[in-house]
Every structure is written in structure tokens, then in C-alpha cells.
Amino acid sequence: MDEFELIKNYFQKISNNNPYAKKLNDDVFFDKKRKLVISVDTYNEGIHFPNFKYPNLVIKKIIRSSISDLIAKGVKPEYYFISGSGNKNKFTKRNLKMISDSLKQEQNKYGLKLSGGDTTNSSKISFSITTVGFSKKIVERNNAKINDDIYVTGNIGDASIGLKVIKNNIKIDAKLKKYFVKQFYCPNLPYKIYKEIDKFANTSMDISDGLIIDMKKLINKQKLSFDININKIPISKNFVFYLKKYKKLRIQYLFNGDDYQILFTAPERKRLLIKSIGKKMNQKFTIIGKINNRNKKNLIKLDNKPINLSKFKGYSHKF
């Protein structure tokens, strides 16, 4: 079974006496009375990052992907707890110094405070991050409306190319390699969106496992469907250059995850507001599709032709 079946079959029922757990079907714990918002994420070597060759970059990826959960909910990340499992070969003085320096940089960049954690000895490298913020409301999953526009922030697909480069699955010139590898390890988070997203979004989450699989998770309890136009999905100038130079198709890289951009829906009447906020924040917002009623099938279109959805499953942990 996949991770969602595991949660549904074994853990969802025992959270029923805790409404703040959101039936384990959102990315955060939310206690409105205490204005408390918490997310928890775990990252394993070989699964979430290929290796520990660059511990300074690995830790930046971990921090940014963790706080993106709160950002997507409209909450400022304030505190974080980090637990690390490793051994003397990986947790060397040099590597620990690099980790410490990167954590300090991320704290300064995003206004975070290290607040605790744990360390254990292990043959495998693993990190768990608990992120805490405070808010009297959040933008929840499963609150999309029929005819909502589907938006993404920033660009999609750079991290997918970066991961293939890191794994030596593709060869590209040094300048492009540096760019895409950086996008994998240091995603350009739409950080400021937490201040504004509740003004326009009906429902929202970050893109971690892949655009299509996360779109399904965003509305998984609703009797709704979606259309997404591949040609509308925003990509970077370097992505465009890569496609032309190496004669690749964009569809290969758009649905693999690790983007950590924000996926949300909003009513058409909010278009001018979103455009205005985007200009003020210098943040790109792109409409890529539409929410439909359940009588229609989920649809991905390329040049107005339907594409088989089963090809774009994204990433899911299997047990």
C-alpha cells in the first residue's frame, strides 16, 4: 500500500477524537483556539536526497521543504525542531560545522528560531523537522469550488532536472548544471505569500510529490475534478534553454515533485487582486487550469489534446 492507504487504514480513526488533526488529511495540525499550527516532516538519504555529499545543501533543502507547508497555509514559520540520525562517518566535525552554518543562514533568511530536537546514532542519514507557527486561521485542503482557477507560484520542473543531473542520469554544460542542482537543493520559496494567500485562495498546499498527485490530494475529499493545461505550466528561462539545446520535451519534467511552489485554487473574481498582489510582492502567479464538477474526469491537456494521467503519478512512498 502507499502512504495514504496506510494512514487511512491504520491511523485516521484513532485521530477522530482530535479535530485539530484535520483527520490526518492536511499538511498541518491546527488548534484555532490556541492559534497553534504545526507540521512534521522526515527526510531520508536515498529517498529525499540522493546522498550526503553536500550536507550544507541537504540541510537547506530540508528546512525549506519543511516550512513550505506552513507558508501554503498562510502561516509564518516561527520555530523549528530538528532531529538527526547518523554516524561518525557522516556526522564529522566538518559536516556538522557546514550544517550549523547552513541552519544559521536559513534562520536569518526566513526568521526562524531553532528550539530543540534530538540526535541518534544510525547507519543511515535521516532528519525530522517539526515547524511551528501561530495563526487564528489557515487555508485548508478540500475547500475548492466549481469553476475555481488553479494556480501555481513560481516555476515548475527545475528541481526534476536538477535531481537527474545529481544522479548522473543526464549530462549538461557546467553553467546549466550549477543552476538546476541549486534549484533542487535550494528551492526558491514563495515565502511572502503567507501574508496574503488567505485573501484569495479557497484551498492550498505546497507541491512536493508532484503537480498531479498533489492536485489530487488537494481536493481528495471533494466531488470535484480538474483540467490542467501543460502549455500553461510556467517554466524558467534556463528550463526553456535546456529543452531547446538538448531537444527534450517539457512534459518529462513537470510532474516529478520537489518544486515546493504553492498550488492553490481561487475564484475568477479574484484574478485582478491576485495580479495586483503578485506585482506588489514580485511573485509570479500562473493560472494552469480549472476546477470542474465530479461528472467530468480529471484531464491533462497538451495542445488541447488529452494526455494519459497514469503517466504522471509523481512520488508516493510504498510499504
N, C-alpha and C positions, 0 to 999 in steps of 0.2 A: 504494500500500500504506500501511497505518498503521504507527505507530512500533513496534508489537510484531512485525509481519511483517518489518520492516526489521532489527530486532535478531536475530530468529531466522534469517533468510536470509543475513545478511552478517557478523554479529559473534559469535554464540553459539559457533560451532565453534572460533573462534580463542581462546576463553577456556577451552577444555576442559582445558588444562594448568595451570589455576589454580583449584583448588577453592574458594578464598576468594571468588571472584567469584560464587559461587552460580548458575553457568550464566546469569548476567545476568538472572535471573528472581526477584530480590528487590529491595528498595529500598536495600540496603547491601552493601558489601564487609565481610567478617568473617573476620579471622585469629584463630582461637581461641588459638593458641599465644602470639601477641603481645598478645592481648586488645585488638585494634585493630578499630574499627568506623568506616566512612567512608561518607558519602553525598554525591552531587554533583547539583546542580540548576541549570538555566539558565532565565532569565526574560526574555521579550522584550516590548517595548512593542507594544501592539495585539493581543497573544496572551494573556499572563498578567496584564497590567494595561492598561486602556484607553488611558491617556495618562500624561504625566509632570507633570500639573498640581499634584499634591501629592507631591513627592519624599520628604517626611518619612514619609508614609503608605505609599507604594510600598515603601520600604526595610523598613518594619516587616512588611509582608505577606511580602516575600521571605525575611526572616530566620525568621519564624515557620513558614512553609510548609516551609522547609528543615530546621529542627530537628525538625519533627514526624515525619520519617522515623525518626530515632533514638529518639524518645520511644516510638513504636509498637513498636519492637523491644525495649524495656525497657532502653534505654541513655541515660545522661545526656550531653547535648551539652556538650562542653568547649571546643573550639577551632573557629574558623571562618576560612576564607579567602574573600575576595571579589574578584572581577574585574568591572570595569565598562567598558562601551563606550559612548561618547557624543561630544558635540561642544561647542564653546564656547557654543552657544545653549542647551543643556540643562545642561551642567556649569558653570553660573555660580557665582560666589563665594557668592551667596545660597543656591542649591540645594545646593552642596557642604556649606555650614555646616548646613543642615537635615538632610542625610543623615548627617553626622558626629554631630549631636546625637541623632538617632534611633538610630543604632548604639550610642551610649553608653547610651541608655535601655534598649535591648534587652539589652545586655550586663549591665547591673545587674539587670534583671528575671529573666534566665534563667541568670546565672552564666557567661556566655560570654567568650571572650578572642579578640580579633582577632589573627590570626597571620600574615597575608600576603595576597598577591593580585596583581592586575595591572590596568593601565588602558590602553585603546587608544582611538584616535580613530575614530569611526564616525558615519554619518548616522542610524543607528537606536540607540535606547537598549536596552541589554541588560546583564544581570547574571548572573554564575555564582557559586554558593556551594558550597564544599566544607566539610562539617561533620564533625568528628572526635570520637569518644568512645571509652571503654575499658570492655570487659566480657569476661568469660570465657564468656558465653552470650548468645544473642538469641532472641526469639520469631520464628520464621521463617514464611514463607508456606508454603502447601501441606502443612499438618500438621493440618487439621481432621479431626474424627472424626464418623462417623454418629451422629445424634441430638444433636450439639452444639447448644447455644443460640447464636444470632447476636446479638451486642450492638453498640450504638454508644454512645459517650460524648456528653455534652452535648446540643446541639440541632442539627438539620439544616435547611437551607434558607434561613437568614437571608442568607447571602452571595449566594445566587442572586437574591434580591430586591434586595440592595444593588447588584449589577452592573447590573441592569436600570434602577435609579434613576440610576446614574452615566452610563449610556448614553442617558438620557432616553427609555427605552422605556416607562416608567410614571411617572405623576405622583402623588405622595403629599404629605401635610402635612409641615411642616418638622421636627417632632419625630420622626416615624417615619423620615423621610429621613436624619436625623443618625444614628439608631440603626443602620439597615440598611447605610448606607455604611461606618460604623465596623466592622461585622461582616465586611464584605468585605475591608477593608484590615487590620484587626487582629483576626483570629480568636482566640477565647477558647480557647487550647490547654489540653487536659487534662494540663498539664505534669508534675504529681506522679505520674502513672500509671507513669512509667518505673521507679519504685521498687518497684512492686507487681505489674505485669502478668504477670511470669513465674510468679507464684504460682497463676494461674488460667487464663490464655489458652493454648489449643493453637496458635493461629495468629493473626496480627495484621498490620495495616497502617493507614496513615492514609487518609482519604477526600479525594482531591484532584481526580480527574477526574469523580467522580460515584458515588453509592452502589452502583448496579447494576454498572457497568463495573468498579469496584474490587472488588466482591464476586466477580465472575468472575475477576479477576486473583488474588485471594486463594487460590483453590482451582483454578487453571487446569491444574495437572498431576495432579489427583486425579480418580478416578472417582466423583465426588460431585455432588449438585445441592443447591439451596436453595429454601426457601419464605420469602418476606418479606411481612409484613402492613403495608400502607401506614398503616392506622389506628394501628399501634403505634409508628411512627417519631416520635420526640419533636421537638416544635417549641416555640419560645419564646412567651411571652405576647404580645409585640409581633407575632409572626407570626399568632397567632390573631386578634388585634385587626385586623390588616391584612386578613385573609381575610373577616372579618365586615363591616368598614366598606366595603370595595371589591368585595364579592361575588365573590371569587376562589376557585379550587379549590386545595387544598394540593398536589395531585398535580403541578401545573405547576412547582413549585419545589424538589422534594425530591431530584431526581436529576441536577442540573446541575454539581455539584462545588464546589470552593473552600471546603469546610466545614472541613477539617483537624481533624476529630474522628477518634477511633480506632475502627476496625471490627475486631472480633475474635470468635472462637468459643471457647466453654468448655463443659465437661460440666455436665449438670444438677446433679450433686453439689456443684458449686462455687457454686451460687446464693447460699447463706447467706453464704459467705465474701466473695463479690463485693459483696453488700448491705452487709456489715459494713465492708469496705474503703471503699466509696463513702461511707458515713456518716462514717467517720473522716476521709476526705480532702475531704469536702464536694463530691464529684464524682458527677454523675448517670450511672448506667449503665442502659440500657434494652434489654430483650430484644425484638427485632423479627422474629425468625424462627427457622428450624430448618435444620440440615444433613440432607440425605436421601441415599439411595443413588443410583447413576447411572441406575437403571431409571426414575426419575421425572424429569420435566422441571423446569428452573428455573421458579419460579412467583412472580408478584407478585399479591397479593390485595387487593381493596378491598371492604369489607363482605362478605367471604367469596366474592367473585366474582373469577375470574381476569382479569388485565389483560394486554394485549399487551406483551410485553417489548421488542419492537423500538422502541417509542416512547421508551424511556429509555436511550439509548445513551451518555449522558454526553459527555465530550470526549476526542477522540483526534486526535493530530497526523497529518495526511495528507501523503504525499510522492509 
